[in-house]
Amino acid sequence: MQGEPVAYIVGQREFWGLEVAVDSRVLIPRPDTETLVEAALERIGDDASVLDLGTGSGCVALAVKSERPNAQVLATDIDRDCIEVAKRNAEALGLRVQTRVADAFCGVSGKFDAVVTNPPYIEPDDPHLTRGDLRFEPRHALVGGLATIARIVDAAPAHLSRDGWLVLEHGFDQANAVGALFEIAGLEDVTCVRDLAGHDRVSCGRAP
């Protein structure tokens, strides 16, 4: 009656065929984000090294691991509460995913075959923040806008293996701006993937 998301009331949401535990500390997994998983899987091999940046509930990292059992998957988040939820989900699903508290790439060493991320891309003045489920979800996981995306894209090439991919979810109206950021960062083969509703949703770029 108060509009609280059903996923928070029942404590779980299905994502990529997995039952993912969620609470008010993390975003609710959405079908749009399955586009991010699909785009990543199309670009990595069976034994890839993958970094899920800003993992939240861990849904993206766990979906990738479920399809690439031999992949080395590291899930990071700036919020320790999110890492606790992601750890719990990994244990419950029996999927071996490493987790770490980290602010973007800070404290993350080495290079990865893919960096996959659903960052807080909503602009602070977006009216959608006052509607629906967004009213109940953690604001720091939603709001960041192009400034947050730019920070990630600028740093990503230094953490990508040769021919490694940055696969990033963004707002339906941000594709052109994000594509420009990818090109400025020196990424190649930049493409945008549409979600099931036909909206530009995920941008991909390859490190030279």
Protein Blocks (a to p, Z undefined) as FASTA:
>chain_A
ZZpafklmnopaceehiacdddfkbccddfklmmmmmmmmmmccfkbccddehklnommm
mmmmmmmmmbccddddfblklmmmmmmmmmmnopacdddddehjgoiacjdfbdcddddf
bcfklmklmgcjllmpcfklmgnbjmlmmmmmmmmmmmccehiacdddddfklmmmmmmm
mmmnopahiacdddfkopafbdcdddZZ
